[in-house]
Amino acid sequence: MKSSYVLCHAAVVPLLLASAAKVTHRVRSGFLAADDEDPCAAINLVNRYPKDLPKEYALVADNGTGMSALEKVWDTETLRAALKDDPEWKIGQPWILRAKFSSNSVVNRTFGFSGGDGGFLLLTVPAGVQEDYIQVDGKVQASAQHAEFQYRAPSQWTSGMITMSDICLAPRSCDNFECPVGMHKKGEGIFGQSEERCCDWDLCKDMPGICEPSTMYAQGVNFSTKRGYDNTTCCRPITCPAKLCENMTEWIDRGDSGILGSTPEECCEHQECANYTCSDPVLYTKKDITK
């Protein structure tokens, strides 16, 4: 560790706020609460940034001696203890990291977690940025016992200060995930960003108004367990019987095949008297249907 730093953890100095906001705690006491001061509230997520870590950091280079790549920014022991108790911090699970940055650096600088191929949840702070929120999302690539939030690049930090505040570290919520057609959300309080984590299949038996009208559709095979969401995916079509209207004086067969239905109204055309010729004009006089 370089002695030229103003030290708290590595080259990181937590800024003491003039008036500390009241912090309440959830049942999972290792994390911040989602009250008005919670930085995650702006994006409707539950903050998992450990409550025992500082709310704000000044990343300081002193006497021209900078910070090396892969040095920790957050206290590793506190971070790992909190993430160990978080059921959503698992390799492969999607998380978000968001924070407000100001930089006096003349080059872009990157921060993020160690793990995987080159780290994950990597935030690049543009040179000279002031009071800007930067957000990144990605999948966890390190277990809680190996998690560490670091300065990542460039390799040597020799000048310029960066402040980091309003930190939001949270698992992605299924509330913001759109299930595809044929699936629906499992419910509230579920975390993830995939169909497997967030969605259940629609079942035909749960769909209102399915296989209607009953004269055109019948329930398909294994209807009670069948996946589906409409008449096409759930039902067996009923086609008009051949010669249904053959002996009906008021109806005439359409002559088409594949028409859905099972009643004269669905399968046949109405026979108008104006188009009918009496069989024996001597015995029958056609009615005047215009009166």
Buried (B, 14 or more C-beta within 10 A) or exposed (E): EBEBBEBBBBBBBBEEEEEEEEEEEBEEEBBBBBBEBBBBBEBEBBBBBBBBBBBBBBBBBBEEBBBBBEBBBBBBEBBBBBBEEBEBBBBEBBBBBBBBBBBBBEBBBBBBBBBBEEBBBBBBBBEEBEEEBBEBEBBBBBBBEBBBBBBBBBEEBEEBEBBBBBBBBBBBBBEEBEBEEEBBBBEEEBBBBEBEBBBEEBBBEEBEEBBEBEBBBEBBEEBEEBBBBBBEBBBEBBBBEEEBBEEEEEBBBBEEEEEBBBEBEBBBEEBEEEEEEEEEEEEEEEEEEEE
